[in-house]
Amino acid sequence: MPAGVCGCCGPLRPRYKRLVDNIFPEDPKDGLSKSDMEKLTFYAVSAPEKLDRIGAYLADRLSRDVVRHRYGYVVIAMEALDQLLMACHSQSIKPFVESFLHMVAKLLESREPDLQVLGTNSFVKFANIEEDTPSYHRRYDFFVSQFSAMCHSTHEDPETRTRIRVAGIKGLQGVVRKTVNDELQAIIWEPQHMDKLIPSMLFNMQDADDLDRAHMWRRLGEFGRKVLDQSWRVARVRCTCAQHLPVFTHQHLRLEVGHPSTPSGTGQDGEENPAVLAENCFRELLGRAAYGNMKNAVRPVLVHLDHHHLWDPNEFAVSCFRIIMYSIQAQHSHHVIQQVLNHLDGHNKSTPRVRAGIVQVLLETVAIAAKGSVGPTVLEVFNTLLKHLRMSVDFELGESSRRNSSSSVSSVRGRESDERIVQNAIIQTIGFFGGNLPDYQRAEVMMFIMGKVPVYGTPCHTLDTVKIGHQGTKRIQTMLLSSLIMVTSGFKSKSMSAALPPPFLDPLFSISLMEDSELRQLVLEILHNIIDRHDNRAKLRGIRIIPNVAALKIKREKISKQDVAFMKKHGQQLYRHVYLGCKEEDNVHKNFELLFTTLAILTIELANEEVVIDLIRLSIALQEMTLNNEENMPMSIRCGIMALVAAYLNFLSQMIANPPFCQHVSKVVELRTLDAPYLLPEHIFRDKCPLPESLDKDDRQLYFQTADMAECLAGPGYNVERLSIPYIPQVTVLYTVGKIIHRCKQTSRDRLTRRKSFVDTISLQVDIMSSSLPDKQSELAEEITFETLKKAIDTTGVEEQEREKRRQVMEKFQKAPFEEIAAHCESKANMLHDRLAQIFELTIRPPPSPSGVVSISAGHTQHPSVPVYEMKFPDLCVY
């Protein structure tokens, strides 16, 4: 009985309970008693072993008050807990923290928004405290789940909903600051937690209130965004403590931009904006991510964008990955790129707009990380993009093939246009990424892309041109060459041998032989980007007779020994493809402009005395080809070639600063201006320019004469004797066969029916060789004229031509691709096989018939054969 009386007496209760009870006033509106709180704090600091009991008793009182809805006392209890937590930093605080977190959890489980906000604020204060010793058993799984749920609040009242969401974001930020720097709390980076943290932040970043922020981004512009993101990165690097991380948000910049909805006060309103606060937390989380945690941090972003269909439109996706790339450490950028590439592979069957949105996000990503990307990631980016480019072309061709059978033609065309968006996005990504790489990596990328271009005659290529057909092959060629133009833009190489190695040059020149003017234009532009190392191309734009080349202020340097060796080895290839490219019948004005620029850049960058002579020989050969017109070219093409020769020789004469040469060229140009303006570029490339019926070869004054130019160049430095040797292009076997087939097609069909591609003619070369070549030889044998006999008797220059022919044959077998040599030998072998078959068919008779009956075969009577029983066999055959 006395013991029970003593237990009920207040003065006999433990001191810590009496001190805790004294801080609660009779009326909760009076608030926390400061004097009693100071006594409790002094007692807790003096006797830290009592902290766990104080915390447990406060937790019990708070639980009772929450159940009884006495929220005034709940606020007082949390305020007391906060003060005790901030005042005590001893080893005994660990048990007190457990009681504190238990009380915070009680408040978060409540359905009252005020209590949830109160518990969140107390947790944020606790998160900013640096503990001296790590905690081995504490977990924050409940708080991650609860704060994430608060971030997705759907309360009916908008203000209350905003308060809850802001509290949830602040709570997540507190969890991040409390755990990411603690090695014992690495569990926070596991997928089950990241799948709650990241979507909660993104959900608030994409809220309707974020429209103002998107408007700010548009007004800010690209430069301002980069400055803002770089400022965040610099500030993040300079700060070392979690609680000192910068609260540098886009709200600060809205005042400078002049957003109409920006309040005149300080950034307090921005702190209560869930979108801005979520972005700050998102940046902080990514800034603390290590290399091993990047996958778990980026994957939820991609999944969230998928679930909410944010790839089309993709403005929010682009802004998210821009934040990611500027927030993470620079050495981790390639990991993000790899994640996006893998995600693109997973969406290979999605709609075109979704794939285009992912590719555009990849473009923004690689644009930031291009300068720091090294290693296999670079080629992996291009390999994946080229694979999706091929898939997009397949989808587009499949839709176009079903267009005829489809009832909704407009929907099919819409899907095709969507595929074009995907393809353009891929090309922009390839070009932008390659254009921002260092030169040594850019050369590797150029080789890699060229290896993907479908070209007949190359050892291998990854694209199956049989399945995609001619149209798909052309589309892929066009797009890959367009990306090569972007990659080679601004490319500077000290040596042409390094910039144009044979594995790159040979397939590029093979494409230039195709009968497609657009492909030839792309090839010439690629050559311009590589050869023009002094940016003179803009000064040479437009084919014209330049009156004063010195006024252009062309930059040039003395040709190096490496470039001299390059021209000796590959110069004939360059001349040949210029020569063959000029006489294509589908050439337009732009083709002639690019050909003129090509010749001019070769003169500026790679021309010495020997190259100058070769270029003059090439010009004379073009002129003679036009006058002879053995190819039956249209008059517009013939006049265009004449104009090209005039424009180039005018440029060359002024570049080598030879007054007699300049005078001769000027004289021819003046005569053409008076008598034949259609032979000048200023007239022939105009619309509706009158064309002559034929070109008079006898009017020698209108054409450039070899003897006159040789006389002008006579002197030291130039070997004018080589001018008398006519230029003969080293035409490959494949090109010759293609042209023969093209002629045969023209004779049997309408002249407007042209072969679509050089590749289409190769499959017919075996059938044509046995039929067309002998007829061609018989026609040549019958056309014996006086000129033919005169040329046969005249032996001047025959030895030189024979030596030139032997040199060409040797050079062809040394430099030509193996496929060309094999095709040449195979054609000869097929011809020999056919001839032998004919001979055997005439000479060899079938074996004698055992029946002895007279037979008639192919109109010829066969004599009766000897019966088997009367045949005499050798002794060795009888046993």
C-alpha positions in Angstrom: 0.0 0.0 0.0 2.7 2.6 0.9 4.5 1.7 -2.3 1.4 2.3 -4.4 0.8 5.7 -2.6 4.4 6.7 -3.4 4.0 5.8 -7.1 1.0 8.1 -7.4 2.6 11.1 -5.8 3.8 13.7 -8.3 6.9 14.8 -6.3 8.1 11.2 -6.2 8.2 10.8 -10.1 11.5 10.8 -11.9 13.1 14.2 -12.4 13.2 13.9 -16.2 9.5 13.3 -16.3 8.8 16.3 -14.1 11.0 18.5 -16.3 9.2 17.2 -19.4 5.8 17.8 -17.9 6.7 21.3 -16.9 7.4 22.5 -20.5 3.7 21.8 -21.4 1.4 24.7 -20.3 -2.1 24.3 -19.2 -3.3 26.1 -22.3 -1.5 24.9 -25.5 -2.0 28.4 -27.0 0.6 29.8 -24.6 3.3 27.7 -26.4 6.4 26.2 -25.0 7.6 27.4 -21.6 11.0 28.8 -22.4 12.3 28.8 -18.8 11.3 25.2 -18.2 12.7 24.2 -21.6 16.0 25.7 -20.6 16.0 23.6 -17.4 15.2 20.5 -19.4 18.0 21.2 -21.9 20.5 21.8 -19.0 19.5 18.6 -17.4 19.9 16.7 -20.7 23.3 18.1 -21.4 24.4 17.4 -17.8 23.1 13.9 -17.8 23.3 12.6 -21.4 22.5 9.1 -20.2 18.9 10.3 -19.6 18.4 11.4 -23.2 16.9 8.0 -24.3 14.4 8.1 -21.4 13.5 11.8 -22.2 13.0 10.9 -25.8 10.9 7.8 -25.0 8.7 9.8 -22.6 8.2 12.6 -25.1 7.3 10.1 -27.7 4.6 8.5 -25.5 3.1 11.9 -24.7 3.1 12.9 -28.4 1.4 9.6 -29.4 -1.4 10.2 -26.9 -1.8 13.7 -28.0 -2.0 12.7 -31.7 -4.7 10.1 -30.9 -6.7 12.6 -28.8 -6.3 15.3 -31.5 -4.6 17.7 -29.1 -2.5 19.2 -31.9 -1.3 22.1 -29.8 0.6 19.9 -27.4 1.9 17.9 -30.4 3.5 21.1 -31.8 5.0 21.9 -28.4 6.5 18.3 -28.1 8.1 18.6 -31.5 9.5 22.0 -30.7 11.1 20.6 -27.6 12.5 17.6 -29.5 14.1 19.9 -32.0 15.8 22.0 -29.4 17.1 19.0 -27.5 18.3 17.5 -30.8 20.2 20.6 -31.7 21.7 21.1 -28.2 23.0 17.6 -27.5 25.8 16.1 -29.6 27.0 13.3 -27.4 27.4 9.5 -28.0 24.1 8.9 -26.1 22.2 10.8 -28.8 21.7 7.6 -30.8 18.9 6.2 -28.7 17.3 9.6 -28.6 17.4 9.8 -32.4 15.4 6.6 -32.6 12.7 8.0 -30.4 12.8 11.2 -32.5 12.4 9.4 -35.8 9.6 7.3 -34.3 7.7 10.5 -33.4 8.3 11.9 -36.9 7.0 8.8 -38.4 3.8 9.1 -36.3 3.3 12.6 -37.6 3.8 11.5 -41.2 1.3 8.7 -40.9 -1.3 11.2 -39.8 -3.8 12.4 -42.3 -3.6 16.0 -41.2 -1.6 18.1 -43.6 -0.3 20.3 -40.8 1.1 17.4 -38.8 2.7 16.0 -42.0 4.4 19.4 -42.6 5.4 19.6 -39.0 7.0 16.2 -39.0 8.8 17.0 -42.3 10.3 20.2 -41.0 11.6 18.4 -37.9 13.2 15.7 -40.1 14.8 18.4 -42.3 16.4 19.9 -39.2 17.7 16.5 -38.2 19.1 15.9 -41.7 21.3 19.0 -41.4 23.0 17.7 -38.3 26.4 16.1 -38.8 26.8 13.1 -36.6 30.2 12.2 -35.2 29.8 8.5 -35.5 28.0 6.5 -38.2 24.8 4.6 -37.6 24.9 0.9 -38.3 21.3 0.0 -37.9 19.3 3.0 -38.9 17.2 2.8 -42.0 15.1 5.3 -43.9 12.9 3.1 -46.0 9.7 4.3 -44.4 10.7 8.0 -44.9 11.5 7.5 -48.6 8.1 5.9 -49.1 6.2 8.4 -47.1 7.9 11.5 -48.6 7.4 10.1 -52.1 3.7 9.6 -51.4 3.5 13.2 -50.2 5.1 14.4 -53.4 2.2 12.9 -55.3 -0.5 14.4 -53.1 -3.9 14.9 -54.7 -5.5 17.0 -52.0 -8.6 18.9 -53.1 -7.4 22.3 -51.9 -4.6 23.5 -54.3 -2.8 25.4 -51.5 -2.8 22.5 -49.2 -1.7 20.2 -52.0 1.2 22.5 -52.8 2.2 22.6 -49.1 2.2 18.8 -48.9 4.2 18.4 -52.1 6.8 20.9 -51.0 7.1 19.2 -47.6 7.5 15.8 -49.4 10.3 17.2 -51.6 12.0 18.8 -48.7 11.8 15.5 -46.9 13.4 13.6 -49.8 16.1 16.2 -49.9 16.8 15.6 -46.3 17.0 11.9 -46.8 19.4 12.4 -49.7 21.7 14.7 -47.6 21.6 12.3 -44.7 22.4 9.2 -46.6 24.4 9.8 -49.8 27.6 10.7 -48.0 27.3 7.9 -45.5 29.0 4.7 -46.8 26.8 2.7 -44.5 23.7 4.1 -46.1 24.6 3.1 -49.7 21.4 1.2 -49.8 19.6 4.4 -50.8 21.0 4.0 -54.3 19.3 0.7 -54.8 16.6 0.5 -57.4 13.7 0.1 -55.0 14.5 3.5 -53.5 15.5 5.3 -56.7 12.3 4.2 -58.3 10.5 6.3 -55.6 12.9 9.2 -55.3 13.4 10.1 -59.0 9.8 9.9 -60.2 8.6 12.0 -57.3 10.9 14.8 -58.3 10.1 14.5 -62.0 6.4 14.4 -61.3 6.7 17.8 -59.6 9.1 19.2 -62.2 6.5 18.5 -65.0 3.6 20.0 -63.0 1.5 22.7 -64.6 3.3 25.4 -62.6 6.4 24.5 -64.6 5.0 26.2 -67.7 6.4 29.5 -66.4 9.8 27.9 -66.1 9.6 26.5 -69.6 8.7 30.0 -70.9 11.8 31.3 -69.0 14.0 28.7 -70.7 12.8 29.9 -74.1 13.5 33.5 -73.4 16.8 32.8 -71.8 18.2 31.1 -74.9 20.9 28.5 -75.4 23.8 30.7 -74.1 22.0 31.6 -70.9 21.1 28.0 -70.2 24.7 26.9 -70.5 25.8 29.7 -68.2 23.2 28.7 -65.7 24.0 25.0 -65.8 27.8 25.7 -65.6 27.2 28.0 -62.7 25.4 25.2 -60.9 28.3 22.8 -61.7 30.9 25.2 -60.5 29.0 26.0 -57.3 28.5 22.3 -56.6 32.1 21.5 -57.0 33.2 24.3 -54.7 30.9 23.3 -51.9 32.0 20.4 -49.7 29.3 20.1 -47.0 25.8 18.8 -47.6 24.1 21.6 -45.7 26.1 24.3 -47.6 25.0 23.1 -51.1 23.9 26.1 -53.1 20.2 26.9 -53.4 20.9 28.3 -56.9 17.7 27.9 -58.9 16.2 29.1 -62.0 14.0 31.4 -59.9 17.0 33.7 -59.4 17.3 34.2 -63.1 13.7 34.9 -63.7 14.1 38.4 -62.1 16.9 39.1 -64.7 14.9 37.8 -67.6 11.9 39.8 -66.8 9.3 37.1 -66.5 5.8 38.8 -66.3 4.7 36.5 -63.4 7.8 37.1 -61.3 7.1 38.6 -57.9 9.0 41.7 -56.8 10.1 40.0 -53.5 13.0 37.8 -52.9 13.3 34.1 -53.7 11.0 32.9 -50.9 8.2 32.3 -53.3 10.5 30.2 -55.4 11.3 28.0 -52.4 7.6 27.1 -52.1 7.4 26.2 -55.8 7.4 22.4 -56.1 8.9 22.4 -59.5 11.9 24.6 -58.6 12.5 22.8 -55.3 12.2 19.4 -57.0 14.8 20.5 -59.6 17.2 21.6 -56.9 16.8 18.2 -55.2 17.2 16.4 -58.5 20.5 18.2 -59.2 21.8 17.6 -55.8 21.1 13.9 -56.0 22.8 13.5 -59.4 25.7 15.6 -58.2 26.4 13.1 -55.4 26.0 10.0 -57.6 29.1 7.9 -58.1 30.0 5.9 -61.2 28.5 2.7 -59.9 25.2 4.4 -59.1 24.6 6.1 -62.5 22.6 3.3 -63.9 20.1 3.3 -61.0 19.9 7.1 -61.1 19.2 7.4 -64.9 17.0 4.4 -65.4 14.0 5.7 -63.4 14.1 8.9 -65.5 13.7 6.9 -68.7 11.0 4.8 -67.2 9.1 7.9 -66.0 9.3 9.5 -69.4 7.9 6.2 -70.9 5.0 5.9 -68.5 3.9 9.5 -68.9 4.4 9.6 -72.7 6.8 12.5 -72.5 8.9 11.6 -75.6 6.4 13.3 -77.9 6.6 16.2 -77.4 10.0 15.9 -75.8 10.6 19.4 -74.3 10.5 18.1 -70.8 12.7 15.1 -71.6 15.3 17.4 -73.2 15.3 19.7 -70.2 15.7 16.7 -67.8 18.7 15.3 -69.6 20.3 18.7 -69.9 20.0 18.9 -66.1 21.5 15.5 -65.7 24.5 16.2 -68.0 25.3 19.4 -66.2 24.8 18.0 -62.7 26.8 14.8 -62.9 30.6 14.6 -62.9 32.1 15.0 -66.3 33.7 11.6 -66.4 30.4 9.9 -66.0 28.8 11.5 -69.1 29.4 8.5 -71.3 27.5 6.3 -68.9 24.4 8.5 -69.5 24.8 8.3 -73.2 25.0 4.5 -73.0 21.8 4.4 -71.0 20.0 6.5 -73.6 21.4 4.3 -76.4 20.1 1.1 -74.7 16.8 2.8 -74.2 16.6 3.6 -77.9 17.3 0.0 -78.7 14.4 -1.0 -76.5 12.1 1.3 -78.5 13.0 0.0 -82.0 9.3 -0.8 -82.6 7.8 2.3 -81.1 6.2 5.0 -83.1 8.4 7.3 -85.2 7.8 10.3 -83.1 8.8 8.5 -79.9 12.0 7.3 -81.5 12.6 10.8 -82.9 12.2 12.3 -79.4 14.7 9.8 -77.9 17.2 10.7 -80.7 16.8 14.4 -80.1 17.4 13.8 -76.4 20.5 11.9 -77.3 21.6 14.9 -79.5 21.3 17.2 -76.5 23.3 14.7 -74.4 26.1 14.2 -76.8 26.3 17.9 -77.5 27.3 18.4 -73.8 29.5 15.4 -73.5 31.2 15.4 -76.9 34.4 17.1 -75.8 35.0 14.7 -72.9 33.9 11.4 -74.6 36.8 9.0 -75.3 37.1 5.3 -75.8 34.6 2.9 -77.3 31.6 5.0 -76.4 32.2 7.2 -79.5 32.0 4.4 -82.0 29.1 2.7 -80.0 27.1 5.9 -80.4 27.6 5.9 -84.2 27.0 2.2 -84.5 23.7 2.3 -82.7 22.5 5.4 -84.6 23.4 3.9 -88.0 21.5 0.7 -87.0 18.4 2.8 -86.2 18.8 4.7 -89.4 18.7 1.5 -91.4 15.6 0.4 -89.4 13.9 3.7 -90.1 14.5 3.4 -93.8 13.1 -0.2 -93.7 10.0 1.1 -92.0 9.6 3.9 -94.4 10.0 1.7 -97.5 7.6 -0.9 -95.9 5.0 1.8 -95.5 5.4 3.1 -99.0 5.1 -0.4 -100.4 1.8 -0.8 -98.6 0.6 2.6 -99.8 -1.1 1.2 -102.9 -3.0 -1.4 -101.0 -3.9 0.9 -98.1 -7.2 2.7 -98.0 -5.9 5.6 -95.9 -3.2 7.2 -98.0 -3.0 10.3 -95.8 -2.1 8.2 -92.7 0.6 6.3 -94.6 2.1 9.5 -95.8 2.0 10.8 -92.3 3.9 7.8 -91.0 6.5 8.3 -93.8 7.0 11.9 -92.8 7.4 10.9 -89.2 10.2 8.5 -90.3 11.8 11.4 -92.1 11.8 13.2 -88.8 13.6 10.2 -87.2 16.2 10.1 -90.0 16.9 13.8 -89.8 17.3 13.6 -86.1 19.8 10.7 -86.4 21.8 12.6 -89.1 21.9 15.7 -87.0 23.1 13.7 -84.0 25.8 11.9 -86.0 27.0 15.2 -87.5 26.9 17.2 -84.4 28.6 14.6 -82.3 31.3 13.9 -84.9 31.8 17.6 -85.5 32.7 18.3 -81.9 35.2 15.5 -81.5 39.0 16.1 -81.6 40.6 15.7 -85.0 42.2 12.3 -84.2 38.9 10.9 -83.2 37.1 12.6 -86.1 39.3 10.8 -88.6 38.3 7.4 -87.0 34.6 8.4 -87.2 34.9 9.3 -90.8 36.4 5.9 -91.6 33.7 4.2 -89.5 30.8 6.0 -91.3 32.3 5.4 -94.7 32.5 1.7 -93.9 28.8 1.8 -93.4 28.0 3.4 -96.7 26.7 0.7 -99.2 29.2 0.9 -102.1 29.7 -1.8 -104.7 33.3 -2.9 -105.0 34.2 -2.4 -101.3 35.3 -5.5 -99.4 32.4 -5.5 -97.1 29.6 -3.3 -95.8 27.1 -4.0 -93.1 24.0 -2.9 -95.0 22.3 -5.5 -97.2 21.4 -3.6 -100.3 19.5 -6.5 -101.8 16.8 -6.4 -99.1 16.3 -2.6 -99.0 16.5 -2.2 -102.8 17.7 0.7 -104.9 15.5 3.3 -103.3 16.6 2.3 -99.8 20.3 2.1 -100.8 20.1 5.6 -102.3 18.4 7.0 -99.2 21.0 5.5 -96.8 23.8 6.7 -99.1 22.4 10.2 -99.1 21.9 10.4 -95.4 25.3 8.9 -94.5 27.1 11.3 -96.9 25.2 14.2 -95.4 26.4 13.2 -92.0 29.9 12.9 -93.3 29.6 16.5 -94.5 28.8 17.6 -91.0 31.5 15.5 -89.5 34.2 16.8 -91.9 33.1 20.4 -91.5 36.0 22.3 -89.9 38.3 19.3 -90.2 41.9 20.3 -90.5 44.7 17.9 -91.3 48.3 18.7 -91.9 48.7 15.8 -94.4 46.3 14.8 -97.1 47.6 11.2 -96.8 46.2 11.1 -93.2 42.9 12.8 -94.1 42.2 10.8 -97.3 43.6 7.3 -96.8 42.8 4.7 -99.5 40.2 2.9 -97.4 38.3 6.2 -97.3 39.1 7.6 -100.7 38.3 4.5 -102.9 34.7 4.0 -101.7 34.2 7.8 -101.8 35.3 8.0 -105.4 33.2 4.9 -106.3 30.1 6.8 -105.1 31.1 9.8 -107.3 30.7 7.5 -110.4 27.1 6.8 -109.7 24.6 8.3 -112.1 22.9 10.4 -109.4 23.6 14.1 -109.3 22.7 14.5 -105.6 25.2 11.8 -104.5 28.0 13.3 -106.7 27.3 16.7 -105.1 27.6 15.3 -101.6 30.9 13.6 -102.5 32.4 16.8 -103.8 31.3 18.7 -100.7 33.0 16.2 -98.5 36.2 16.6 -100.6 35.9 20.3 -100.2 35.7 20.1 -96.4 38.8 17.9 -96.2 41.0 19.5 -98.8 40.2 23.2 -98.1 42.4 23.8 -95.1 42.5 27.6 -95.3 38.7 28.2 -95.7 38.9 29.6 -99.2 35.7 27.8 -100.4 33.4 30.7 -99.5 35.5 33.0 -101.7 35.1 30.7 -104.7 31.4 30.2 -104.4 29.7 30.3 -107.8 31.2 29.3 -111.1 32.2 32.5 -113.0 34.9 34.3 -114.8 36.8 36.0 -112.0 38.3 39.2 -113.3 40.8 39.7 -110.5 41.7 36.7 -108.4 44.1 38.7 -106.2 41.2 40.7 -104.9 39.8 37.5 -103.3 42.8 37.4 -100.9 43.1 33.7 -101.1 45.2 32.1 -98.3 47.7 29.4 -99.4 50.9 27.8 -98.2 53.7 26.1 -100.0 52.9 22.5 -100.7 54.6 20.1 -98.4 56.5 17.0 -99.4 53.8 14.7 -97.9 51.2 16.4 -100.1 53.5 16.1 -103.2 53.7 12.4 -102.5 50.0 12.2 -102.1 49.3 13.8 -105.5 51.8 11.5 -107.2 50.0 8.5 -105.7 46.3 9.6 -105.9 46.3 12.5 -108.3 45.2 10.4 -111.2 42.2 9.3 -109.2 41.2 12.9 -108.5 41.6 13.8 -112.2 39.7 10.8 -113.4 36.7 11.4 -111.2 36.5 15.1 -112.2 36.7 14.0 -115.8 34.0 11.4 -115.5 31.8 13.5 -113.3 31.7 16.3 -115.9 30.1 14.3 -118.7 27.2 12.9 -116.7 24.0 13.8 -118.4 22.1 14.6 -115.2 24.5 17.4 -114.2 22.9 20.6 -113.0 24.2 24.0 -112.2 25.2 23.0 -108.7 27.3 20.1 -110.1 29.3 22.4 -112.3 29.8 24.9 -109.4 31.1 22.1 -107.1 33.4 20.8 -109.9 34.8 24.3 -110.4 35.4 24.7 -106.7 37.1 21.3 -106.6 39.6 22.2 -109.3 40.2 25.6 -107.7 40.9 24.1 -104.2 43.2 21.5 -105.7 45.1 24.3 -107.3 45.3 26.3 -104.1 46.1 23.4 -101.7 48.0 20.7 -103.6 49.3 22.2 -106.9 53.0 22.3 -107.8 54.5 22.7 -111.3 53.7 19.1 -112.2 50.2 19.2 -110.9 49.5 22.4 -112.8 50.5 20.7 -116.0 48.2 17.8 -115.2 45.3 20.1 -114.5 45.8 21.9 -117.8 45.9 18.5 -119.6 42.7 17.6 -117.8 41.1 20.9 -119.0 42.2 20.3 -122.6 40.8 16.7 -122.4 37.5 18.0 -121.2 37.4 20.5 -124.1 38.3 17.8 -126.7 35.7 15.4 -125.2 33.1 18.1 -125.6 34.0 18.9 -129.2 34.3 15.2 -130.3 31.1 14.3 -128.5 31.6 10.6 -128.7 29.2 10.2 -125.7 26.3 11.9 -127.5 25.9 14.3 -124.6 23.2 16.9 -124.6 24.1 20.4 -125.8 23.5 21.9 -122.4 26.1 19.6 -120.8 28.6 20.3 -123.6 28.2 24.0 -123.1 28.4 23.6 -119.3 31.7 21.7 -119.6 33.1 24.4 -121.9 32.1 27.1 -119.4 33.7 25.1 -116.6 37.0 24.9 -118.5 36.9 28.6 -119.3 36.2 29.6 -115.7 38.9 27.3 -114.3 41.7 28.2 -116.8 41.0 31.9 -116.1 41.4 31.1 -112.4 44.5 29.0 -112.9 46.3 31.5 -115.1 46.0 34.2 -112.5 47.0 31.9 -109.7 50.3 30.9 -111.3 50.8 34.6 -112.3 51.8 33.9 -115.9 51.0 37.1 -118.0 51.2 35.3 -121.4 48.9 32.6 -120.2 46.5 35.1 -118.7 46.5 37.0 -122.0 45.7 33.9 -124.0 42.8 33.0 -121.7 41.5 36.5 -121.7 41.5 36.6 -125.5 39.5 33.4 -125.8 37.0 34.7 -123.1 36.5 38.0 -125.0 35.9 36.2 -128.3 33.4 34.0 -126.6 31.6 36.9 -125.1 31.1 38.4 -128.6 30.5 35.3 -130.7 29.6 32.4 -128.4 28.3 33.6 -125.0 26.8 30.1 -124.4 30.3 28.9 -123.7 30.7 31.1 -120.7 29.3 30.4 -117.2 27.6 33.7 -116.8 25.3 32.9 -119.8 24.9 29.1 -120.0 23.7 28.7 -116.4 20.9 31.2 -116.8 17.4 30.1 -117.3 16.3 29.7 -120.9 19.7 30.4 -122.3 19.7 29.9 -126.1 21.8 26.9 -127.2 23.4 26.3 -130.6 22.6 23.3 -132.7 26.2 22.2 -132.8 29.8 23.3 -131.9 32.1 24.3 -134.7 35.4 22.7 -134.2 37.0 24.6 -137.0 36.6 28.0 -135.2 39.9 27.5 -133.3 39.8 31.0 -131.8 36.9 30.1 -129.5 38.8 27.3 -127.9 42.0 27.0 -125.8 44.9 25.7 -127.9 47.5 23.3 -126.5 50.3 24.8 -128.6 49.5 28.4 -127.5 49.5 27.4 -123.8 52.7 25.4 -124.1 54.3 28.5 -125.6 53.1 30.6 -122.8 54.4 28.2 -120.1 57.7 27.6 -121.8 60.5 28.3 -119.4 62.0 27.0 -116.2 59.7 25.1 -113.8 57.1 23.7 -116.2 57.6 20.5 -118.4 55.5 21.7 -121.3 56.4 18.6 -123.3 53.8 16.7 -121.3 51.1 19.0 -122.6 51.4 17.3 -126.0 50.5 14.0 -124.4 46.7 13.8 -124.4 45.1 13.0 -121.0 43.6 9.5 -120.9 41.5 8.8 -117.8 42.2 5.6 -116.0 38.7 4.2 -116.4 38.0 1.1 -114.3 36.6 -2.1 -115.8 33.3 -1.7 -113.9 32.8 1.8 -115.2 33.5 0.7 -118.8 31.0 -2.2 -118.5 28.4 0.1 -117.0 28.7 2.6 -119.8 28.5 -0.1 -122.5 25.3 -1.4 -120.9 23.9 2.1 -120.6 24.5 2.6 -124.4 22.7 -0.7 -125.2 19.8 0.3 -123.1 19.6 3.6 -124.9 19.4 2.0 -128.3 16.6 -0.4 -127.3 14.6 2.0 -125.2 13.7 5.6 -125.1 16.6 8.0 -124.4 15.0 9.3 -121.3 15.1 5.8 -119.7 18.3 5.9 -117.7 19.8 3.4 -115.4 19.0 4.3 -111.8 22.3 3.4 -110.3 25.7 2.1 -111.2 25.0 -0.9 -109.0 22.0 -2.0 -111.1 24.2 -2.5 -114.2 26.7 -4.8 -112.6 24.4 -7.7 -112.5 24.1 -7.6 -116.3 27.7 -7.4 -117.3 28.1 -11.2 -118.0 25.2 -11.3 -120.4 26.3 -8.2 -122.2 30.0 -9.1 -122.6 29.4 -12.0 -124.9 26.9 -10.2 -127.2 27.7 -6.5 -127.3 31.5 -6.6 -127.3 32.0 -8.7 -130.5 29.4 -6.6 -132.3 31.2 -3.5 -131.2 34.5 -4.8 -132.5 32.9 -5.7 -135.9 31.5 -2.2 -136.2 34.9 -0.7 -135.5 36.6 -3.1 -138.0 34.2 -2.1 -140.8 34.7 1.7 -140.3 38.1 2.0 -142.1 38.6 5.5 -143.4 41.5 7.6 -144.6 42.0 9.1 -141.2 42.2 5.6 -139.7 45.0 4.6 -142.1 46.8 7.8 -141.6 46.8 7.3 -137.8 48.0 3.7 -138.3 50.9 4.9 -140.5 51.9 7.8 -138.3 54.2 6.5 -135.6 55.0 9.8 -133.8 54.1 9.5 -130.2 53.2 5.8 -130.4 56.1 4.8 -128.1 55.0 7.4 -125.5 51.4 6.2 -125.7 52.6 2.6 -125.3 54.6 3.5 -122.2 51.6 5.4 -120.8 49.4 2.4 -121.5 51.8 0.0 -119.7 52.0 2.4 -116.8 48.2 2.6 -116.5 47.9 -1.2 -116.6 50.5 -1.6 -113.9 48.9 1.1 -111.8 45.5 -0.5 -112.2 46.6 -3.9 -111.0 48.5 -2.2 -108.1 45.8 0.1 -106.9 42.5 -1.1 -108.2 40.3 -3.0 -105.7 40.4 -6.8 -105.7 36.8 -7.0 -106.9 37.6 -5.0 -110.1 40.5 -7.2 -111.0 38.5 -10.3 -110.2 35.6 -9.1 -112.3 38.0 -8.3 -115.2 39.6 -11.8 -115.1 36.2 -13.4 -114.7 34.8 -11.7 -117.8 37.8 -12.9 -119.8 37.4 -16.4 -118.4 33.7 -16.5 -119.3 34.4 -15.4 -122.8 37.0 -18.1 -123.2 34.7 -20.7 -121.7 31.9 -19.7 -124.2 34.3 -20.0 -127.2 35.5 -23.4 -126.0 31.9 -24.5 -125.6 31.1 -23.5 -129.1 34.1 -25.3 -130.5 33.4 -28.5 -128.5 29.8 -28.4 -129.7 30.9 -28.4 -133.3 33.6 -31.0 -133.1 32.4 -33.5 -130.5 29.7 -35.8 -131.6 27.5 -37.9 -129.2 28.6 -41.5 -128.5 27.3 -44.2 -131.0 23.9 -45.5 -130.3 23.8 -49.2 -129.4 20.6 -49.7 -131.4 22.3 -48.8 -134.7 19.3 -46.7 -135.7 19.7 -43.6 -137.9 18.9 -40.4 -135.9 18.3 -36.9 -136.9 19.5 -34.2 -134.5 19.4 -30.4 -135.1 18.7 -30.9 -138.8 21.8 -33.1 -139.4 21.5 -36.7 -140.4 23.7 -39.1 -138.4 25.1 -42.3 -139.9 24.1 -45.6 -138.4 26.4 -46.6 -135.6 27.9 -50.0 -135.0 25.9 -52.3 -132.6 27.4 -53.1 -129.3 27.9 -56.8 -130.1 30.0 -55.9 -133.1 32.2 -53.4 -131.4 35.8 -54.2 -130.8 37.1 -53.1 -127.4 40.8 -53.1 -126.3 42.1 -56.0 -124.4 42.6 -53.9 -121.3 38.8 -53.1 -121.2 37.7 -56.7 -121.4 37.7 -59.0 -118.4 
